Amino acid sequence: MQATLNGHVIADSGDIVETGGYAYFPASATRLDWLQKTEKTESDLACPHGVQFYDVVLDGQRYARAAWSYERPQPKMEAVGGRFGFWKDVTVA
């Protein structure tokens, strides 16, 4: 499975965890150099799993909050700990 944006492969792995309608990629299969942490909003801070959103930055263009990971996943989400999910402009297929 791949996460792509404008022809760039951000993540590529056969080791995918799917939950809540999203596919989560291992950090080792993700182009972390293209991700920049965003400031946490009140909603982010209220998340029991410690969500951290990232902007995807490609070719000088920033795609706001297009990726996320959980820093402190609760037991029901622990399978996605250390993994990245994508949405908005990112295609996952």
C-alpha positions in Angstrom: 0.0 0.0 0.0 1.2 3.5 -0.7 0.4 7.0 0.5 1.0 9.5 -2.4 0.7 13.2 -3.0 1.3 14.8 -6.4 3.2 11.8 -7.7 5.5 11.6 -4.6 5.4 8.4 -2.5 5.3 9.5 1.1 4.9 6.0 2.6 5.1 2.5 1.1 4.6 -0.7 3.0 2.9 -4.1 3.0 2.8 -3.8 6.8 -0.4 -1.8 7.3 -2.7 -1.6 10.3 -6.2 -0.5 9.4 -8.6 0.9 11.9 -11.3 3.5 11.9 -11.3 3.7 8.1 -7.6 4.7 8.0 -4.4 2.8 7.0 -1.4 3.3 9.3 2.1 3.0 7.9 5.2 2.1 10.0 7.6 5.1 10.6 10.3 3.1 8.9 8.3 3.1 5.7 7.4 6.8 5.8 9.4 9.8 4.4 9.8 11.5 7.7 11.9 14.2 6.1 8.8 15.4 4.3 6.8 15.8 7.5 6.9 18.8 9.8 5.2 18.8 13.2 2.3 21.2 13.6 1.4 23.1 16.8 -1.2 21.3 18.8 -4.8 22.7 18.8 -7.1 22.4 21.8 -8.7 19.4 20.1 -5.3 17.7 19.7 -4.5 18.3 23.3 -7.8 16.7 24.3 -7.1 13.5 22.3 -6.6 10.7 24.8 -4.1 9.1 22.4 -1.7 12.1 22.2 -2.3 12.9 18.6 0.4 14.8 16.7 -0.4 16.2 13.3 2.2 16.9 10.6 2.2 19.1 7.5 3.5 17.4 4.4 6.0 19.6 2.7 6.8 18.8 -1.0 8.5 20.9 -3.6 8.1 24.0 -1.4 4.4 23.5 -0.9 2.9 22.8 2.5 -0.1 20.5 2.9 -1.5 21.3 6.3 -2.2 18.6 8.8 -2.2 15.9 6.1 -0.5 13.3 8.4 -0.7 12.3 12.0 0.5 9.8 14.6 -0.4 8.9 18.1 2.2 9.5 20.7 0.5 7.8 23.6 -2.1 5.4 22.2 -4.6 3.9 24.6 -5.0 0.1 24.6 -7.7 0.1 21.9 -5.3 2.0 19.5 -2.0 0.6 20.6 -1.6 -1.3 17.3 -1.1 2.1 15.5 1.5 3.4 17.9 4.6 4.5 16.0 2.7 4.6 12.7 1.5 7.4 10.5 -2.0 7.9 9.0 -2.7 10.2 6.1 -5.8 12.1 4.8 -6.9 15.2 2.9 -4.7 15.7 -0.2 -2.9 12.4 0.3 -4.1 9.3 -1.6 -3.8 6.0 0.1 -4.2 2.9 -2.0 
